[in-house]
Amino acid sequence: MVLSGMGDSKEEIRRLIYEELPRIIREHPEVKLELINILSGHYAPKEQTEDRFEKLLRELQAERERSDKRFQEHDKRFEEIYRELQAERERSDKRFQEYDKRFEEFTRRFEEHDRRFEELLKEIRRVDRRIDRTIGALGARWGISSEYAFREAMKSVVEELTGYKVERYVAYDRDGKVFGRPDQVELDLVIKDGLIWVMEIKSSVSKSEAYTFWRKVEFYQEKEGKEVTRKIIVSPMIEPSAMKVIEELGIESFTSPEDITQ
């Protein structure tokens, strides 16, 4: 084989080797052996390669076992952390339940105190109204204020507390059965669901006024032909002698409109 010159390109040399080398190896076996000796210095023998491969597999296996062990440790730690978190959550839930229970108890007590306060406030207002009406009754009795103004004020309280309308009944007694001579008879009436209450609202009631009220009730029943369900006197000041007559005649007496509802 003759080369054309040192200036030939590497491609030309590579092509010649590919074309001529197989023929040279066939014709000259010693070249084959020489090539094997040359290449054996660059490539490990099969046994050595297998040993290295097996060593690599063993290292990979050992690394895998170490990794598995680490994963198992991580899993174990994760389970421990999860159990700790679960336990903490249960403790938190229990604490929240206790807080809810305490809050409910606090709310119940607060509502109870609020209810008691409202009752106390109502009682104070009721007593205050009683005092005001007593003062008004004294004023009406002594002529400082009119009996009519006192009666109208008490009448409005009765309506507010009972929810019933208080009507003024006026009729003329020609025979003088009430006062002993012909005169006009006035009464306060509460009519509800067929029930009739006859009321006398005054700043003060004497013995004679108690008898007069009784005769008014008798006059109303006879003239109207209706049965009176309740006979009621409302006055903050009832004389002891009048109270005895009231009890004997079966008349209900109240010093305050609030007592009617009770």
C-alpha positions as CSV (number, residue, x, y, z in Angstrom):
1,M,0.0,0.0,0.0
2,V,1.4,3.4,-1.0
3,L,0.0,6.6,0.5
4,S,-0.4,9.6,-1.8
5,G,1.4,12.0,0.6
6,M,1.7,13.3,4.1
7,G,-0.8,16.0,3.3
8,D,-3.7,13.6,3.0
9,S,-6.5,14.4,5.4
10,K,-7.5,12.3,8.4
11,E,-10.6,11.2,6.6
12,E,-8.5,9.6,3.9
13,I,-6.4,7.8,6.5
14,R,-9.5,6.5,8.4
15,R,-11.0,5.2,5.2
16,L,-7.9,3.3,4.2
17,I,-7.7,1.7,7.7
18,Y,-11.3,0.6,7.5
19,E,-10.7,-0.8,4.0
20,E,-7.3,-2.4,4.4
21,L,-7.2,-3.5,8.1
22,P,-9.6,-6.4,7.7
23,R,-7.6,-7.7,4.7
24,I,-4.3,-7.4,6.6
25,I,-5.7,-9.3,9.6
26,R,-6.9,-12.1,7.3
27,E,-3.6,-12.3,5.4
28,H,-1.3,-11.8,8.5
29,P,-2.6,-13.6,11.7
30,E,0.4,-12.2,13.7
31,V,-1.1,-8.7,13.2
32,K,-4.3,-9.9,14.9
33,L,-2.3,-11.1,17.9
34,E,-0.4,-7.9,18.0
35,L,-3.6,-5.9,18.0
36,I,-5.0,-8.0,20.8
37,N,-1.9,-7.4,22.9
38,I,-2.2,-3.7,22.2
39,L,-5.9,-3.5,23.0
40,S,-5.6,-5.6,26.2
41,G,-3.7,-2.7,27.8
42,H,-6.8,-0.4,27.3
43,Y,-9.6,-2.8,28.1
44,A,-9.9,-5.0,31.2
45,P,-10.3,-8.7,30.8
46,K,-13.7,-10.3,31.1
47,E,-13.0,-11.7,34.6
48,Q,-11.8,-8.3,35.8
49,T,-14.8,-6.5,34.2
50,E,-17.2,-9.0,35.8
51,D,-15.5,-8.5,39.2
52,R,-15.8,-4.8,38.9
53,F,-19.5,-5.1,37.9
54,E,-20.2,-7.4,40.8
55,K,-18.5,-5.0,43.1
56,L,-20.5,-2.2,41.7
57,L,-23.7,-4.2,42.3
58,R,-22.7,-5.0,45.8
59,E,-22.0,-1.3,46.5
60,L,-25.4,-0.4,44.9
61,Q,-27.1,-3.1,47.0
62,A,-25.4,-1.9,50.2
63,E,-26.4,1.7,49.4
64,R,-29.9,0.6,48.7
65,E,-30.0,-1.2,52.1
66,R,-28.6,1.9,53.8
67,S,-31.3,4.0,52.0
68,D,-34.0,1.5,53.0
69,K,-32.8,1.7,56.6
70,R,-32.8,5.5,56.5
71,F,-36.3,5.5,55.0
72,Q,-37.5,3.1,57.7
73,E,-36.0,5.4,60.3
74,H,-37.7,8.3,58.7
75,D,-41.0,6.4,58.6
76,K,-40.6,5.5,62.2
77,R,-39.9,9.1,63.2
78,F,-42.7,10.3,61.0
79,E,-45.1,7.9,62.8
80,E,-43.8,9.2,66.1
81,I,-44.3,12.8,65.1
82,Y,-47.8,11.9,63.8
83,R,-48.7,10.3,67.1
84,E,-47.4,13.2,69.0
85,L,-49.4,15.6,66.8
86,Q,-52.5,13.4,67.2
87,A,-52.1,13.4,70.9
88,E,-51.6,17.1,71.0
89,R,-54.7,17.6,68.9
90,E,-56.7,15.4,71.2
91,R,-55.4,17.5,74.2
92,S,-56.3,20.7,72.3
93,D,-59.8,19.4,71.5
94,K,-60.3,18.5,75.2
95,R,-59.1,21.9,76.3
96,F,-61.4,23.6,73.7
97,Q,-64.3,21.5,75.0
98,E,-63.5,22.5,78.5
99,Y,-63.3,26.2,77.4
100,D,-66.7,25.8,75.6
101,K,-68.2,24.3,78.7
102,R,-66.8,27.1,80.9
103,F,-68.0,29.7,78.4
104,E,-71.5,28.1,78.3
105,E,-71.6,28.2,82.1
106,F,-70.4,31.8,82.1
107,T,-73.1,32.7,79.6
108,R,-75.7,30.9,81.6
109,R,-74.7,32.7,84.8
110,F,-74.5,36.0,83.0
111,E,-78.0,35.5,81.6
112,E,-79.2,34.5,85.1
113,H,-77.7,37.7,86.6
114,D,-79.2,39.7,83.8
115,R,-82.6,38.2,84.4
116,R,-82.3,38.9,88.1
117,F,-81.2,42.4,87.4
118,E,-84.2,42.9,85.1
119,E,-86.5,41.5,87.8
120,L,-85.0,43.8,90.4
121,L,-85.3,46.7,88.0
122,K,-88.9,45.9,87.4
123,E,-89.5,45.7,91.1
124,I,-87.8,49.0,91.7
125,R,-90.0,50.6,89.0
126,R,-93.1,49.0,90.4
127,V,-92.3,50.3,93.9
128,D,-91.4,53.7,92.4
129,R,-94.8,53.7,90.6
130,R,-96.5,52.7,93.9
131,I,-94.8,55.6,95.7
132,D,-95.8,58.0,92.9
133,R,-99.4,56.9,93.0
134,T,-99.4,57.1,96.8
135,I,-98.1,60.6,96.6
136,G,-100.7,61.3,93.9
137,A,-103.4,59.8,96.1
138,L,-102.4,62.0,99.0
139,G,-102.4,65.0,96.8
140,A,-105.9,64.2,95.5
141,R,-107.1,63.7,99.1
142,W,-105.7,66.9,100.3
143,G,-106.9,68.8,97.2
144,I,-103.4,69.4,95.7
145,S,-104.4,67.5,92.6
146,S,-107.8,66.3,91.2
147,E,-109.3,62.9,91.9
148,Y,-110.1,62.6,88.2
149,A,-106.4,63.0,87.2
150,F,-105.4,60.3,89.8
151,R,-108.2,57.9,88.6
152,E,-107.2,58.4,84.9
153,A,-103.6,57.7,85.7
154,M,-104.4,54.5,87.6
155,K,-106.8,53.5,84.9
156,S,-104.1,53.6,82.2
157,V,-101.8,51.5,84.4
158,V,-104.6,48.9,84.8
159,E,-105.0,48.8,81.0
160,E,-101.2,48.4,80.5
161,L,-100.9,45.6,83.0
162,T,-104.0,43.6,82.2
163,G,-104.2,44.3,78.5
164,Y,-107.9,45.0,79.0
165,K,-109.7,48.2,78.0
166,V,-111.2,50.1,81.0
167,E,-114.5,51.7,79.9
168,R,-116.5,54.3,81.8
169,Y,-120.1,53.3,82.6
170,V,-122.5,56.2,83.2
171,A,-126.3,55.7,84.0
172,Y,-128.9,57.7,85.8
173,D,-130.4,56.3,89.0
174,R,-134.0,57.6,89.0
175,D,-135.0,55.7,92.1
176,G,-132.1,56.9,94.2
177,K,-130.9,53.3,95.1
178,V,-127.3,54.2,95.2
179,F,-127.1,57.6,96.9
180,G,-130.6,57.8,98.5
181,R,-131.8,60.3,95.9
182,P,-131.8,60.4,92.0
183,D,-128.3,60.9,90.7
184,Q,-125.9,59.8,88.1
185,V,-124.0,56.6,88.7
186,E,-120.4,56.2,87.3
187,L,-118.4,53.0,87.2
188,D,-115.3,51.6,85.5
189,L,-115.9,48.4,83.6
190,V,-113.6,45.8,82.1
191,I,-115.5,43.5,79.7
192,K,-113.4,40.7,78.1
193,D,-114.6,37.3,76.7
194,G,-117.9,37.6,78.5
195,L,-116.3,38.4,81.9
196,I,-117.3,41.7,83.5
197,W,-115.2,43.5,86.1
198,V,-116.6,46.4,88.0
199,M,-113.9,48.6,89.3
200,E,-113.7,51.6,91.7
201,I,-110.4,53.5,91.3
202,K,-110.0,56.1,94.0
203,S,-107.2,57.9,95.9
204,S,-108.7,56.7,99.2
205,V,-111.7,54.6,100.3
206,S,-113.7,55.1,103.4
207,K,-116.3,52.8,105.0
208,S,-119.2,54.7,103.5
209,E,-117.5,54.7,100.0
210,A,-117.2,50.9,100.3
211,Y,-120.9,50.6,100.8
212,T,-121.6,53.0,98.0
213,F,-119.5,50.9,95.6
214,W,-121.4,47.8,96.6
215,R,-124.7,49.6,95.8
216,K,-123.3,50.7,92.4
217,V,-122.6,47.1,91.5
218,E,-126.1,46.1,92.5
219,F,-127.5,48.9,90.5
220,Y,-125.5,47.9,87.4
221,Q,-126.5,44.2,87.6
222,E,-130.2,45.1,88.0
223,K,-130.3,47.8,85.3
224,E,-128.2,45.9,82.7
225,G,-129.3,42.4,83.6
226,K,-125.7,41.1,83.6
227,E,-123.8,39.2,86.3
228,V,-120.6,40.9,87.5
229,T,-117.6,38.5,87.6
230,R,-115.3,40.5,89.8
231,K,-115.9,43.5,92.1
232,I,-112.6,45.4,92.5
233,I,-111.5,48.4,94.5
234,V,-108.1,49.9,93.6
235,S,-106.8,52.4,96.1
236,P,-103.4,53.0,97.8
237,M,-105.3,54.1,101.0
238,I,-108.1,52.1,102.4
239,E,-109.3,52.9,105.8
240,P,-109.4,49.9,108.3
241,S,-113.1,50.3,108.8
242,A,-113.6,50.2,105.0
243,M,-111.4,47.1,104.7
244,K,-113.7,45.2,107.1
245,V,-116.8,46.1,105.0
246,I,-114.9,45.1,101.8
247,E,-114.1,41.7,103.1
248,E,-117.6,41.1,104.3
249,L,-119.1,42.1,101.0
250,G,-116.7,39.9,99.0
251,I,-115.1,42.8,97.2
252,E,-111.5,42.4,96.0
253,S,-109.2,45.2,97.1
254,F,-105.8,46.2,95.8
255,T,-103.4,49.0,96.7
256,S,-101.8,48.9,93.3
257,P,-102.8,47.9,89.8
258,E,-99.9,45.4,89.7
259,D,-101.6,43.4,92.4
260,I,-104.5,42.7,90.1
261,T,-102.5,40.6,87.7
262,Q,-100.8,38.8,90.6
